[in-house]
Amino acid sequence: MKPAAFDYIRAETANEVLEGLAQEGGNARVLAGGQSLMAMLNMRLAKPRVLIDIMRLKEFRHIERQAGAVVIGAGVRQAELLAWPGLPETLPLVALALPWVGHVQTRSRGTICGSLAHADPSAEMPLALVALGGEVHLRSARRQRRVAAKDFFVGMMLTARADDELIEAISLPVFGEARCAFREVARRHGDFAIVACAAMTTPAGVRFAVGGVADVPIVRDWPRLQGSALDDALNGFAYELGARDDVHATARYRRDLVRMIGRDLIGEVLQ
């Protein structure tokens, strides 16, 4: 199929983007990497009146250390962050998760913030953002605000971003000596995950996050659980996620994966 007709704005300034969003609201879509959006346009799952291209704006192409966090601009491609020299030391969980995002070809175009805006519950970057307790920086012609990751994703492919707002950046906390682990199961490498899991140590114990089961990534913080106590916590969490049968997997299979992967990852980071 071909996309429905739309107007195209190649933005030269951030104000031009914000003005377009203020005027068109829900009838406008922002084009960054376009790896998800172009497919939705071609299938006419998205029918914007205006497409606003932000990828020529250098002010959105930054990766910076700021006060205990890494700030990643809206124009930063997934491949650029993966190649950033400071990634393994400052954001080890992201370094582990990024190679699972799509393929080399799609990572060369897709953006970090674009994946978050798409808000697929099976995607790796929303899971990493929630697991790390990051923030989303939103900007409109009227205001600027920050939304915590746990409040940003409100449903399957739904976020707290208003129609006139742009995701201009995200910030991810740096946790120093935290041990991290990531794993996912998909039909093929590069497919969206049937289940994706992340674990990391915290001062109080361990944090465990799951994507691909509920409508949004879900996180739990536990003390240093072991043995049957860990099994009980994982079993309860697996059922709380509300897994459903679909064409990719049964609810029971997803619950089993949460329990099995969770036990492995938590054991790995706590050893």
C-alpha distance (Angstrom), angle and dihedral (degrees) to the residues before:
residue distance angle dihedral
M1 . . .
K2 3.78 . .
P3 3.79 126.2 .
A4 3.78 121.0 -98.0
A5 3.81 112.7 -103.3
F6 3.81 116.3 -78.8
D7 3.80 140.4 165.5
Y8 3.80 117.8 -111.6
I9 3.81 126.3 -142.7
R10 3.79 118.9 -169.7
A11 3.78 97.9 -158.8
E12 3.79 117.3 -141.8
T13 3.82 96.3 -178.5
A14 3.78 136.9 28.4
N15 3.80 89.6 -118.2
E16 3.79 89.4 58.8
V17 3.80 89.2 55.9
L18 3.79 92.9 48.2
E19 3.81 92.9 46.4
G20 3.80 90.5 51.6
L21 3.80 91.7 50.2
A22 3.81 91.4 46.4
Q23 3.80 91.8 52.3
E24 3.79 99.6 41.2
G25 3.81 102.9 28.4
G26 3.79 110.8 173.5
N27 3.81 90.9 6.0
A28 3.82 91.1 68.3
R29 3.80 129.1 75.6
V30 3.80 126.7 -167.4
L31 3.81 116.6 -128.4
A32 3.79 115.8 -150.7
G33 3.81 115.3 140.7
G34 3.80 92.5 -13.1
Q35 3.81 95.3 -154.9
S36 3.80 92.6 131.3
L37 3.78 99.5 22.7
M38 3.81 97.1 55.8
A39 3.79 91.7 54.0
M40 3.80 90.3 49.5
L41 3.80 90.4 49.3
N42 3.80 92.6 50.1
M43 3.81 91.5 50.1
R44 3.82 89.7 43.8
L45 3.77 91.2 -123.6
A46 3.81 84.0 129.0
K47 3.80 120.8 41.1
P48 3.80 107.8 177.4
R49 3.76 121.0 176.1
V50 3.81 90.7 -145.0
L51 3.80 132.5 28.5
I52 3.82 114.4 -157.4
D53 3.81 114.2 -159.0
I54 3.84 112.6 -153.3
M55 3.80 100.8 171.6
R56 3.80 96.3 102.1
L57 3.79 92.9 59.7
K58 3.80 108.2 103.6
E59 3.80 92.3 -166.9
F60 3.82 88.5 72.0
R61 3.82 95.5 50.9
H62 3.81 98.7 80.2
I63 3.81 135.4 119.4
E64 3.81 110.5 -171.0
R65 3.80 140.3 169.3
Q66 3.81 108.9 -129.3
A67 3.82 126.2 172.3
G68 3.77 99.8 -37.6
A69 3.80 96.5 -32.9
V70 3.79 141.3 81.2
V71 3.81 114.9 -124.8
I72 3.80 116.0 -152.9
G73 3.79 119.8 -167.2
A74 3.78 127.0 -134.7
G75 3.79 93.3 -106.6
V76 3.82 98.1 52.9
R77 3.77 110.7 118.0
Q78 3.78 120.7 -139.2
A79 3.80 91.1 -116.8
E80 3.81 90.8 52.5
L81 3.79 92.5 54.6
L82 3.80 91.4 44.8
A83 3.82 89.1 53.8
W84 3.83 94.3 45.2
P85 3.83 106.3 119.2
G86 3.80 95.0 -136.8
L87 3.80 96.8 52.1
P88 3.85 102.2 95.2
E89 3.80 93.3 49.2
T90 3.80 100.4 39.7
L91 3.83 102.7 32.0
P92 3.81 107.1 19.8
L93 3.81 93.4 161.9
V94 3.81 91.1 56.3
A95 3.81 89.6 46.6
L96 3.81 89.0 55.3
A97 3.81 95.4 45.0
L98 3.82 101.7 42.3
P99 3.84 97.1 71.3
W100 3.83 87.2 60.3
V101 3.81 92.2 57.3
G102 3.80 108.0 104.4
H103 3.80 115.4 -65.3
V104 3.79 136.5 -50.6
Q105 3.80 89.7 -92.6
T106 3.80 95.7 51.9
R107 3.81 93.3 42.9
S108 3.80 89.1 56.2
R109 3.83 88.4 63.3
G110 3.79 107.3 21.9
T111 3.80 119.0 90.5
I112 3.79 130.6 -139.7
C113 3.80 93.9 -127.0
G114 3.80 91.9 43.8
S115 3.79 90.5 59.6
L116 3.80 89.6 51.1
A117 3.80 92.0 48.6
H118 3.82 89.9 52.2
A119 3.83 88.2 53.0
D120 3.78 98.7 -163.0
P121 3.83 104.8 175.5
S122 3.82 90.2 -139.7
A123 3.81 94.5 54.2
E124 3.79 120.6 109.1
M125 3.82 101.0 -136.1
P126 3.82 96.4 57.7
L127 3.81 87.7 50.6
A128 3.82 91.9 50.6
L129 3.82 92.2 47.1
V130 3.81 92.6 52.3
A131 3.81 94.3 42.2
L132 3.81 91.3 52.8
G133 3.80 93.8 43.8
G134 3.79 93.0 -122.5
E135 3.79 130.1 169.8
V136 3.79 133.1 -124.6
H137 3.82 116.5 -137.6
L138 3.80 110.7 -142.8
R139 3.79 125.1 -170.9
S140 3.78 134.1 -176.9
A141 3.79 134.5 166.3
R142 3.81 87.4 -92.7
R143 3.80 105.1 43.0
Q144 3.78 151.4 -12.0
R145 3.80 123.5 -127.2
R146 3.78 142.4 163.2
V147 3.78 124.1 -132.6
A148 3.80 123.6 -162.4
A149 3.79 114.1 -120.0
K150 3.81 92.6 -117.7
D151 3.81 89.2 58.3
F152 3.81 98.0 39.1
F153 3.81 98.6 69.7
V154 3.80 108.2 62.1
G155 3.82 102.1 164.5
M156 3.78 144.9 -23.7
M157 3.82 104.5 -35.8
L158 3.81 89.1 -14.8
T159 3.79 125.8 117.5
A160 3.79 139.6 175.7
R161 3.82 91.0 -108.2
A162 3.81 111.9 122.6
D163 3.80 119.2 -132.0
D164 3.80 92.5 -106.2
E165 3.82 95.0 47.4
L166 3.79 131.0 98.7
I167 3.80 124.2 -153.7
E168 3.78 95.1 -127.4
A169 3.82 96.6 173.8
I170 3.78 146.5 -26.6
S171 3.78 130.3 -133.1
L172 3.81 123.3 -145.6
P173 3.82 120.5 -166.0
V174 3.79 119.2 -122.4
F175 3.81 110.8 -130.9
G176 3.78 100.9 -169.4
E177 3.79 109.8 -150.8
A178 3.81 98.0 13.4
R179 3.81 114.2 136.7
C180 3.80 114.0 -133.4
A181 3.79 137.4 -168.4
F182 3.80 133.7 -179.3
R183 3.78 134.8 -173.0
E184 3.78 137.6 162.8
V185 3.78 139.6 -177.2
A186 3.81 119.7 -142.0
R187 3.79 135.1 159.0
R188 3.81 89.3 -110.9
H189 3.78 132.9 3.3
G190 3.80 106.9 -88.8
D191 3.80 95.1 28.6
F192 3.78 119.4 114.8
A193 3.77 110.3 -85.9
I194 3.79 124.1 -94.9
V195 3.80 84.1 -156.7
A196 3.82 127.8 -3.6
C197 3.80 123.1 -173.3
A198 3.79 135.4 -171.9
A199 3.79 129.5 -173.0
M200 3.79 131.8 -174.2
T201 3.76 137.4 169.1
T202 3.80 120.2 -109.8
P203 3.81 131.4 -172.1
A204 3.82 88.2 -100.5
G205 3.80 97.3 43.6
V206 3.79 129.3 -77.9
R207 3.80 139.2 -19.5
F208 3.80 120.5 -147.3
A209 3.82 124.0 -169.5
V210 3.80 130.3 -173.7
G211 3.80 131.2 -163.9
G212 3.79 131.9 -178.7
V213 3.81 96.2 42.6
A214 3.82 109.4 68.8
D215 3.81 123.8 37.5
V216 3.82 89.4 -97.7
P217 3.82 134.0 23.8
I218 3.81 110.2 -83.4
V219 3.82 127.8 -153.3
R220 3.79 133.2 -161.7
D221 3.81 128.3 -171.1
W222 3.80 116.6 -151.8
P223 3.80 137.2 170.6
R224 3.80 117.9 -109.0
L225 3.80 95.2 -62.4
Q226 3.78 121.6 -173.6
G227 3.77 139.3 174.1
S228 3.80 117.9 -5.1
A229 3.81 92.2 -6.1
L230 3.80 90.0 61.3
D231 3.81 91.9 44.8
D232 3.81 90.8 51.9
A233 3.82 92.4 48.6
L234 3.81 92.5 48.9
N235 3.79 92.5 46.3
G236 3.80 92.0 51.5
F237 3.79 91.7 45.9
A238 3.82 92.0 49.1
Y239 3.80 90.7 57.0
E240 3.82 93.8 43.1
L241 3.81 89.6 60.1
G242 3.81 90.6 70.1
A243 3.80 97.6 -135.5
R244 3.81 117.1 -160.3
D245 3.79 133.6 -159.9
D246 3.82 115.2 -106.8
V247 3.81 139.3 156.6
H248 3.82 91.5 -77.5
A249 3.81 103.2 47.9
T250 3.77 145.1 -16.3
A251 3.78 122.8 -103.3
R252 3.80 89.5 -114.8
Y253 3.81 91.9 54.1
R254 3.80 90.5 51.7
R255 3.80 91.9 49.4
D256 3.80 90.3 49.3
L257 3.80 90.5 51.3
V258 3.80 92.1 50.5
R259 3.81 90.6 52.4
M260 3.81 96.1 43.6
I261 3.79 98.6 41.7
G262 3.79 92.0 40.6
R263 3.79 92.2 54.6
D264 3.81 91.3 49.9
L265 3.81 96.7 45.6
I266 3.79 96.1 44.6
G267 3.78 90.3 48.0
E268 3.79 89.0 50.0
V269 3.81 96.4 52.7
L270 3.82 94.9 41.2
Q271 3.79 97.3 48.1
